[in-house]
Amino acid sequence: MKTKLLLTMLVTLFMFSASYASFPVKRTVTTATHTELTTSETEVVEPVAVQAPRDKWVGVALWFFLGWPFAAHRWYYKKPVGWNILFIVTIGGLGIWAIVDLINILTDNF
């Protein structure tokens, strides 16, 4: 019974993390001149995720005080929900994932 529950939870987490895929957006480019209005061909524009810069030391403090039980640093940096829950369930990947997170925060790669 526990194995089925664990397997169901892992499949659900992977489904949620896979739902963050992006898709191309089509738009029409219109050019206006003094005498005429022309419409060019449709071009595909890829969406770009822009994240506001976060303070490194706030992330380190959240990692130190609330990182192990609540993954607070991951929520602060707006990481995907499924991975944050997996971080909590595995207790920070038995500490390894948490230490990798700390190194990435300190080197501004998070």
C-alpha positions, 0 to 999 in steps of 0.5 A: 500500500505504501509503495503504491502511494509513494509511486502515485506521489512521484508520478504526480510530482513529475506531471506537475513539473512537466507542465511548465513547458513553454510554447511558441507565440505567433504575432503579426508585425505591422509596419506603418509608413507615411503613405501606406500600412503594410503587414509582413509575414507572421513570425514566431516569437519565443517567450522569455522568462524574466526573473527579478533579481533576488538578494543573495543574503536573504536566500542564504538566511532562508536556506539556513533557518527554513531551508531544511523543513520548508524549502523557503529559499526555493520558494523565494527564488520562485523555483517550480512547485513540484521540485520544491515539494520533492525537496521537502519530502526528501529532506533536501535530497538527504542534505546533498541537494540542500548543499548544492542549493547553498553553493549555487546561491553563493555563486549567483547561479541559482 
